[in-house]
Amino acid sequence: MRSTLTLMIGLAAFTLLWRVVPHGWNMTPVLALALFAGARLQAPAMRFVLPLAVMLLSDLLLGFHDTMLYVYGALLLVVLMGQGLGARASLPGHAGMSLAGSAAFFLITNFGVWMSGALYPPTAEGLLSSYVMALPFLWKTLAGDLFFVVMFFAVFRLAAQQAPAAAMAKLKITD
């Protein structure tokens, strides 16, 4: 538990840094962090607090916007999806949940853009336009989320492989 929390805090710091430095549109590890926090952290509150803290701290630096409630709500949904996935899921399970989370994020946040009324009229055509106009960003969201989920999965696998070796080294077993 302690090593998982330490690893998650390290990934959270990485996510915060990545979000505030220049990067491609929608290519951040935020949803990967939310998915892994939901799947790996045992403390229920920390599952939600860690990704929300990263978003809030980075938004303090980047600025706030009208659709934050939708963004944060979608992020919380991805945490719940990770919670349902569980810590023992395989890479294909994480990758599939990553794609589902990206799709949910796309649907929720672009609905929020439409609801804000700033860009699209409050009609069915306006809602459809908000989704159509966001399609060029969807592939970057899918690619970024999938990349970071695979990377986070690899980090967790490496850490799990190193943990038994470190425990054996502490025992100083000799012949």
C-alpha positions in Angstrom: 0.0 0.0 0.0 2.7 2.5 1.0 4.8 1.8 -2.1 1.6 2.1 -4.3 0.8 5.4 -2.8 4.4 6.6 -3.2 4.3 5.5 -6.9 1.0 7.2 -7.4 2.2 10.4 -5.9 5.2 10.3 -8.3 2.9 9.7 -11.2 0.7 12.6 -10.0 3.7 14.9 -9.9 4.6 13.8 -13.4 1.0 14.4 -14.6 1.0 17.9 -13.0 4.2 18.8 -14.7 3.2 17.4 -18.0 -0.1 19.3 -17.9 1.5 22.7 -17.3 4.4 22.4 -19.8 3.6 22.8 -23.6 2.3 19.7 -25.1 -0.1 18.6 -27.9 -3.8 19.3 -27.4 -5.5 16.7 -25.2 -2.3 14.6 -24.9 -1.9 14.5 -21.1 -1.7 11.7 -18.5 -4.6 13.0 -16.5 -7.1 10.3 -17.4 -4.4 7.6 -17.0 -3.8 8.9 -13.5 -7.5 8.8 -12.7 -7.8 5.3 -14.0 -4.8 4.0 -12.1 -5.8 5.9 -8.9 -9.2 4.2 -9.1 -7.7 0.8 -9.8 -4.6 0.8 -7.5 -5.2 3.0 -4.5 -6.8 1.3 -1.5 -7.9 4.4 0.4 -11.2 5.3 -1.3 -10.8 9.1 -0.6 -7.3 9.1 -2.2 -8.6 7.6 -5.4 -10.6 10.8 -6.0 -8.4 13.3 -4.2 -5.2 12.6 -6.1 -6.4 13.2 -9.6 -8.6 16.1 -8.5 -5.7 17.8 -6.7 -3.6 17.5 -9.9 -6.3 19.1 -11.9 -7.0 21.9 -9.4 -3.3 22.7 -9.0 -2.7 22.8 -12.7 -5.9 24.8 -13.3 -4.6 27.3 -10.7 -1.6 27.8 -13.1 -3.4 27.5 -16.4 -6.6 29.2 -15.6 -10.2 28.3 -14.9 -13.0 27.9 -17.5 -16.8 27.5 -17.9 -16.7 23.7 -18.4 -14.6 22.8 -15.3 -17.5 21.0 -13.6 -17.9 18.7 -16.7 -14.2 18.1 -16.9 -13.9 17.3 -13.2 -17.1 15.2 -13.3 -15.7 13.1 -16.3 -12.5 12.7 -14.4 -14.4 11.3 -11.4 -16.2 8.9 -13.7 -12.9 7.6 -14.9 -11.8 7.1 -11.3 -14.9 5.0 -10.8 -14.2 3.1 -14.0 -10.7 2.3 -12.6 -12.2 1.2 -9.3 -14.3 -1.3 -11.2 -11.3 -2.4 -13.2 -9.3 -3.3 -10.1 -5.6 -3.7 -9.4 -5.2 -7.1 -10.9 -6.4 -6.2 -14.4 -4.2 -7.0 -17.4 -2.9 -4.5 -20.0 -5.7 -5.2 -22.4 -8.2 -4.5 -19.6 -6.5 -1.2 -18.8 -6.2 -0.3 -22.5 -9.9 -1.1 -23.1 -10.9 1.0 -20.0 -8.7 3.8 -21.2 -10.5 3.9 -24.5 -13.9 3.8 -22.7 -12.8 6.6 -20.4 -11.6 8.7 -23.3 -15.0 8.3 -25.0 -16.9 9.2 -21.8 -14.6 12.2 -21.3 -15.3 13.3 -24.9 -19.1 12.9 -24.6 -19.3 14.6 -21.2 -17.0 17.6 -21.8 -18.3 18.4 -25.2 -21.8 18.3 -23.8 -20.5 20.8 -21.2 -19.2 23.0 -24.0 -22.7 22.9 -25.6 -24.4 23.6 -22.3 -22.2 26.7 -21.7 -24.0 28.3 -24.6 -20.8 30.2 -25.6 -20.1 28.5 -28.9 -23.2 26.6 -30.0 -27.0 27.3 -30.0 -29.1 25.4 -27.4 -30.6 23.1 -30.1 -30.0 19.5 -31.1 -28.1 20.8 -34.1 -25.9 22.9 -31.7 -25.2 19.8 -29.7 -24.3 17.8 -32.8 -22.1 20.6 -33.9 -20.2 20.6 -30.6 -19.4 16.9 -31.1 -18.5 17.2 -34.8 -16.2 20.2 -34.2 -14.4 18.3 -31.4 -13.7 15.2 -33.5 -10.3 16.4 -34.6 -9.3 16.4 -30.9 -10.7 13.0 -30.2 -7.9 11.0 -31.8 -5.3 12.9 -29.8 -7.3 12.2 -26.6 -7.5 8.5 -27.5 -3.8 8.2 -28.4 -2.6 10.2 -25.4 -4.7 8.3 -22.9 -3.7 5.0 -24.4 0.0 5.9 -24.4 0.0 7.0 -20.8 -2.1 4.1 -19.6 0.4 1.7 -21.2 3.3 3.7 -19.7 1.7 3.7 -16.2 0.9 0.0 -16.5 4.6 -0.7 -17.4 5.7 1.4 -14.4 3.5 -0.6 -12.0 4.7 -3.9 -13.5 8.4 -2.8 -13.1 7.8 -1.7 -9.6 6.1 -5.0 -8.7 9.0 -7.0 -10.2 11.5 -4.9 -8.3 9.7 -5.2 -4.9 10.4 -9.0 -4.4 14.1 -8.5 -5.4 14.4 -5.6 -2.9 12.7 -7.7 -0.1 15.1 -10.6 -0.7 18.1 -8.2 -0.7 17.0 -6.9 2.7 17.0 -10.5 4.0 20.6 -10.9 2.9 20.2 -14.5 2.1 23.5 -16.2 1.6 24.6 -19.8 0.9 
